[in-house]
Every structure is written in C-alpha cells, then in structure tokens.
Amino acid sequence: MQELKAEKERLEIIKRYRNLLKVCKPNTNAEDKKIIRKAFNMAVEAHKDMRRKTGEPYIYHPIAVAHISAAEIGLGTTSVICALLHDVVEDTDYTLSDIRGLFGEKVSRIIDGLTKISKIFDQNSPSIQAENFRKMLLTLSDDVRVILIKLADRLHNMRTLDAMPPQKQLKISYETLFLFAPLAHRLGLYAIKSELEDLALKFTEPEIYENVHQKIEESEKERIRFINRFINPIKKEMTKQNIDYSISYRTKSVNSIWEKMKKKEIPFEEVFDLFAIRIVVDPPSEQEKAECWKVYSIVTDFYRPNPDRLRDWISNPKANGYESLHTTVMGISGRWVEVQIRSKRMDEIAEKGYAAHWKYKETGNAESGLDEWLKKIRELLKSPEANALDFLDDFKLNLFSDEIFIFTPKGELKTLPVGSTALDFAYNIHSQIGDNCIGAKVNHRLVPLNYKLKSGDQVEVITSSKQKPKEDWLGYIITAKAKSRVKSALKEDRRKVAEEGKEILMRKFKQLKLEFNNVNVSKLLNFYKIPNSQELYCRVAESKIGLREIKTFIQEKDRSKWLKYLTSPFTRISGKEKEKQTINPSRDLAAHLKNKPETLLIGDNMEKLQYSLSPCCNPIPGDDVFGFVTINEGIKIHRSNCPNAVNMLSKYAYRTVKAKWTNNESIAFLAGIKIIGIDKVGIVNNITKVISNDLNLNIRSISVDTNAGTFEGIVMLYVHDTRHLRDLIVNLKKVEGVQQVLRIDKT
C-alpha cells in the first residue's frame, strides 16, 4: 500500500514538472531545459523526506511557485530555477556555495534574497520585522525578481492555507493584505493582487466571502446574456472597419465588490459595475494610441459615455506601467458598463506587470514609471529614519495609492499619490526645497502648504532659506519621502535640544547638591511619568522642568515617598476625570465583564483570563475574535474583522492569543446599528417598538438625522450575541420606510 502511494506521488510529481516545462516552452531552448531539469532534480532530492501541512510531498510547492512565476508572471529560465530552489538553502543541508557552484552567481544572489525574505515574517519583534522589510526592499531595488518570486510563493501559500490552524490563517492573511497585495499592485500584477485579496477575505471574513462569491455565480448566466447583447454591435462595426481585435470580459474580484458594498453602504444587487468589458487591439506600435481612440469612438457611437468616468492612462500611464483607456457607458436597460480599451502590448503589461514591462523595455519600445518608482525606493532606503515601523507605514501608504499628475512651472510632469499637498510636491522636487518651502502658487494662485493638489495643477514652490521643517508639517504630507525627511529633521532638532537640556539639568543637580547619575535620572523620570531621558532633557531645555520641579522631587525622595510613584501602575486622576469615568457606560460594561471572565476562553489552553472588550470594534458573543496583549491594559478582545486587525496581526502577531466565546446569556453586550430609510411620520416610534417591545432589548442611545425626506439613525443597544443582533436587523428591515440596516463598529 505504501509503495503504491509512493509510485502515485512520483507520477504526480513528473506530471506537474511536465506542465511546468509546457508553460516555459515559448521562452526556453535545449540548454535552458537542461538547467531547469538540474534544478528540479536538486529540489526533489533536497525535499524528498519533507511534507507540507496538507500532507502532500513538499516538492509540490516549489514546482507550483515556479509554475506561477512562469505562467502568471511571465518570468524566464533564471527565475524558474530560483523558484524551484527557493527553500533549499533554508530548509536543507545545501548551502549558497553549493548553489553558486552549480548554477552561477546570479541564481545564488536571488536565492540569498529569497532566503532572507522568508525569515522576515516570523520575527518576535515588530521593529525587527519592519527592519527586515526594509532589507527586502533593498533586494527589490537590486533585483526585482526576488520580490516577484516571493509573490508567487505567497500566492501558492494562500491557495493552500486551508491546512493551517485558524490563528495562523488570520496572521498570514493580514500579512498578505498589509504588504503582499499592495506590492503586487505596485508591480502591476493586478490578477495576483486581486486573488491575494480574495483569498485573504476568504479567511478573515468567510461568511461575507461565501455570500458574495455565491451571488456572483448565481448572476453569471444573466450577465453573459447581457454582455453578448452589449458587444454585438461593437463587434460588427470593428470587423467592418478591419480592426484586429479581441473582446473579453472580467468579473470584478469578490474583495473589490465587498469593498464597494461597504464604502457605498449598498447591497450586492446595487453594485452596478460587477464586470468590465475589455477590448484589445493589435496595431503596429506607432499606431497604438490612435487605434485605441478609434475604438473609443466606435463604442461611444452606440452607447452614451459618462464624462466623469473617462480615464486616460494611455497619455499618462500609471506609475506601475499600466496603460489603458477606461470609459463607463450607459448600456442596455439603463445599466452602466465599464469598457477598457488597450493594445496587446498594454494588455500584457497590465496582466504581467513588471516582467512584461522589462521585456518591452529591452526591445526599446516602452518606458514607464516603474524605474522612477524603484529610484524613489532607493532614495527612501537611504533615509537615516530610526523607527522602522514608521518607515513601513509610510512606505505602505504609497504602495496602494492612486496617482495624480502635476506640472512644474516649466511644464515637466510629476506623478504623486492622490491626496498629496503642495508640501509633498516641494519634497518631490528636492528635499532641500521641501525643507525651505513657505508656500506655493497653484495655477498662479497663492495657496498654503497643506493645499491638496488635483490632477492637471501647475505648481510653483516658494522657498525661504530661513524656513525649516516643523512638527505640524507631518499633518500636511502623505508621501513617504516627505514624511521620512521631516521626521529626520525633527529628530535631529530634538537631539540638539536634548543635548542642551542635559547640560542644564547637570548644572541644576550640581546647584542642589544632587548627584547626576542614571539612578537619580531614572527616579526623576518615574516621578514625572516621562517616557525617556531624551524627553526629560527636552522638557528641561524648554523650561517645563526647572528648579522648583526638581526641588519637589527631592523633597518627596527625602521623605521616601517617591517609591509609590515607581510601583503604582496608575497615574493620578483628577476629580473631573473620575466623574467622566463613572458616567461612561462602556467602562461600566467592561468592568462588569471583568467580573464575568467565564464568557471568554483565552489562549491555546482556552483558559479563563481577565480581559476587556476593545471599543474600536465592540465584539459580542458569536463574533470571531482574538485577544491582543497590550502593554498597559492587559488582554484586549478584538473582532477578527476589526479595522485595526490588519496592523495588529501583520506587525504584532506574537502578541495575539486565541479567544473563543462560551454561552452566557445573562450578560448584555454593547452593539451599534445604522438605520437608513425614507422619513415618515412615526418611523422612529416603529423602530423603537421593534427594539424594545418585540425583542425586549435595552437601548443605550439613539440619534436620528433627517435630510430632504430621508433619515439616518444610529442606535446603540445591548444584545446577547451575533444571532440576537442578526434577528434584530432582519426585523428592522421589515419596518415600512427602512431601506438599510447595518452594524457599525465604533460607539
């Protein structure tokens, strides 16, 4: 039986290897196949006794990663070899020297980069994790294939994530949303980016994923009928005009549909752009632009376009190389339809991103903003920014943003993220210009530093040699380059102030006959609840702590009362703050729950530990939840789909613990709902009747705003669990005039 299973697996490995060779075939010669075979044999030998969590032979994974690299990203022989060997150095006895001897320096360098990256996301310290991410980007700017193969590796891991335990599924999914999907987006890999997001949604919010996915499948037949009717007249006209074309359609990803439903607060049935029609033409390269506009003219001859929905990424390609003409037209039966028009070259770059861009660049036919983007990465990595987590957040912010196009006074085009300000533009020109910026002229009109730019603006920066970066600038800027530069400048200023403050403090200690040493400085820090010595020295330099404050400290010290300040975990609370706390129902509820720890089991051993509910997402029994170990407030319970979960689980996964509800219907939990509908006489009375009389629920607060015949209400109430809340939502939707009922997170 065991021999039969081994033979079956051997045949499956050969089958998968042959499929890999098939997708490599167009770009490989006999020598390439020979070296791919050598890499395959080495990988099979290295992983022969290893198995994945699924129970399958481990070699299935590197073959799959190589297949994705070749077929879905379009990488060549070197990348296929590296994908086959990407886990060999980390998981087996083979070394980089062995790889270098057999496959050469280039393959060895890429595998070294892949081995370093694989260690990034298992760190116990978030700053180490972020620091390693910075190193990963260094490899990206050196050889982008490292990241492309890593994306293929992550995609296959996500496709086989079912075999992992739930907590691991959440960690990997949020990591994917936090970094890998944005990287795929920036490198132009839209299909991979969409699949990564969909798979992450499948594990973070399984019910929502299944619900949307099922509705997409159910509406498929009707959608195909509509599309065929829509494209028939266009096809006839393009054939008549002898245009070489192909037409396809693509349904939007589950995640993008869900994001639209959330953003617009609409049900699935009201998402009008579930799909997009794609028209790909194949003219000579010099006629690409004219041919695309010709097709646009044909489409708009049959269907009326929405002037606000025209996107011309042919004249101004996106920073990741994406080129296409997008329009939204009014189709049959009053339905809006998105139409994408592009050439065959543009389509390949749109599908395979950086790999295709590089191929066309080598032929001398195309140049895109990707090289500019990699240049910006190199600039950013040179920054002396000490806080790696800040760096990661700033960098990630610029990965996923849409672009606007801004002109310099001389007509040079600059690309910036949407939401950029005049100050961001100044830093984009040059760091020194940003530091000295005092204002700007946008379209010849004077504007402040925080003025938000729009596509097409022409900007002239006004500078002064006396100007220098200020703290409030951080609220004006969104680009990573600007934030990094301002933070570095502020940090350097703070360091100089601290040095001055330290000298002042030494003199004051000497004046009061108190020894200046680490012990006394530490006691002073604790006495005034100051986080670190640099902050203390700065406060001294700014005269916030002077002789009087130091004398007060000495008096307490002499009376041995300073000890209580060191040992007490609480800061002193004023009378007003106490009064606020006593009337805050959320705090009362949390206190009540602390006395009832049996409602949640926490940790791998499912113990009954003290906890509190996080106010950012208000979890209730029935929600998928996890515990997060905070520094000062113990274990906080969050919903798995909490708005802050992506950050916590991607950066601080080592501080999360499992949590599971047990049945306890004696406790009520605070939840919030938003109700939207038509304003009618008695509508509020009908709503409160359902809540209080029919379902016997306690309302904590209710607020209703009306506007021109519609109303929007927020109701905070106490429920036992998610089933209780779902029943309420179903009953409220039956009230005449109510259009939508949604659960909200924050109180």
Secondary structure, DSSP 8 states (H G I E B T S, - for coil): -HHHHHHHHHHHHHHHHHHHHHHHGGG--HHHHHHHHHHHHHHHHHTTT-B-TTSSBTTHHHHHHHHHHHHTS---HHHHHHHHTTTHHHHSS--HHHHHHHH-HHHHHHHHHHHHHHTGGG-SSHHHHHHHHHHHHHHHHH-THHHHHHHHHHHHHHHTGGGS-HHHHHHHHHHIIIIIHHHHHHTT-HHHHHHHHHHHHHHHSHHHHHHHHHHHHHTHHHHHHHHHHHHHHHHHHHHHTT--EEEEEEE--HHHHHHHHHHHT--GGG---SEEEEEEE---GGGHHHHHHHHHHHHHHHSEE-GGG-EETTTS--TT----EEEEEE-GGG-EEEEEEEEHHHHHHHHHHHHHHHHHHHTTS---THHHHHHHHHHHHT-----HHHHHHHHHHHHS--EEEEE-TT--EEEEETT-BHHHHHHHH-HHHHHTEEEEEETTEEE-TT-B--TT-BEEEEE-TT----GGGGGT--SHHHHHHHHHHHHHHHHHHHHHHHHHHHHHHHHTT---SHHHHHHHHHHTT-S-HHHHHHHHHTTSS-HHHHHHHHHHHHTT-HHHHHH--S----HHHHHHHHT-HHHHHHHHHHT-GGGEEETTTTB----EE-TTT---TTS-EEEEE-SSS-EEEEETT-TTHHHHHHH-GGGEEEEEE---TT--EEEEEEEEEE--TTHHHHHHIIIIIIS--EEEEEEEEEETTEEEEEEEEEESSHHHHHHHHHHHHTSTTEEEEEEES--
